[in-house]
């Protein structure tokens, strides 16, 4: 796709807006539809779009496999860490109200942190699946 100048320019213009909209969906998830899952898919879609336009090696240079695999673990640790923090602060697992002095603020903080964990995990899973399928060789019989 290196010969398609227009596609490369459009991709460079569109990808930042894709990521910005993913952040909007993430932060607006407390108040309306959306949240970590949708934002994670949008973040992964931006990288996949980059890979389709600029090639898989360029995408792997932008987001290496080691980063994707680390994101898998970090996202789960964030999610589980919020639950364990609730336990350590005297509540049940994923009881958000104990995360702040004001129960409503604790709810918002806990939900946001859980959604961040979901965003990181979902985007990493989507990228890992894409890297695995896009990077496989085609051994077709003649």
N, C-alpha and C positions, 0 to 999 in steps of 0.2 A: 504493500500500500504506500510505499514511499514516493510513488509517482503522482499520487493524488494530492496535489497541493491544497485544493479547496477543502477536502476532508480533514486534512491535518490542521488547517487554520480554524475550521468550525469546531473541531474537537478541543483545541486549546482554549477556545472561547466558551465552550459549553461545559466542560468538566468542572471548572470552579463553581459554576452555578448549580451543577448537580450536587456537589459537596455542600454548598451553602444551603440548598434546600433540604438536604439530609440533616444538617444541624438544626434547621428550623423545625423539622418533624420531630427530632429528638427533644428539643427544648419545649415544644408545644405539646408534647405527649401527656403532660399532667392535666392539661385543660381541654383537650379535644382528641379526636382520632389521631393515632400515630404513636410513636414511641421507639423503643430500642430496636425492635425487629425490623420495622419498616426503614428506619434510618440506616441500620446495618446493611440491609439489602441495597439501598441506594448508594452507600459508600462503596460497596463491592462492585456495583454496576458501573460506577465511574471508573474504577481501575480496569474492569473488564472492557469497557468501551475504549479506554486508552490502549489496552492490549490489542484490540481488534484493529485499531487505526495504525499504531506505531509498531506492532509486533510483540510477540510474547517475551522475547529477551529484554526489550525495553521495559515492559511491565514488571518483569522479575527484577530488573535493576532498580526500578522505582520502589517496589514493595517486595523485598527478597523473601524466599521461602522461610528463612530463619525468623524473620519478623512475623510472618503469618502464623507460624507454629507457636511463637511466643504469645501472640495475641490470643490464640486459642486458650492457652493456660491462664493468661491474665484476666480475660473476660470471666471465666468461671470462678477465678479467685476473688474478683470484685463482687460477684453475685453472692458467693458463699461467705465472703468476709462481712457483708452487710448482715447476713443471717447470724453469723457468730457474734458480731458486735451487739446485736439485739439480745443474744443469750448472755453475754458478759455484762451487759448493763441491766440485767434483771428481768428481761422480758422473755418471750418465746422466740423461736427461730423466725426471722423475718418480721418481728414486731417492730414497726418503724417508730412508733410513738416514743420510745425510750431513747431515740437518737438525738434528741434536743430537749431543752427545758420545756419548751412549748410543744405539746403533742401534735398540733397541726404542722408546725415547722419540722418536727421529726418525721411526720408522714411524707411531707414534700421532699425532704432530704433523702429519706430511705428509698422512695419510689424513683427519684432521679438517679441515685447510685445504682440501683438494680437495673434500671434501663440503660445506663452506661455499660454495665457488664454485659447486658444482652446485645447492645450495639457492637461491642468489640468482638464478642463470640460469633455472632451471626455474620459479620463482615469477614471474619477470618475463615469461617467454615465455607462460605460462598467462594472466597478466593482460593482456598485449598482445593475445593472440588474443581474449580475452573482450571487451576494450574495442573491438576492431575489429568484431566481429560484433554486439555489443549496441548500438553507436553508429551502425550503418548505418541509413539510412532505408528504409522499405518503400514502394517504388513499385509498387504492385499496380494492374493495369488494372481499370477499372470494369466 
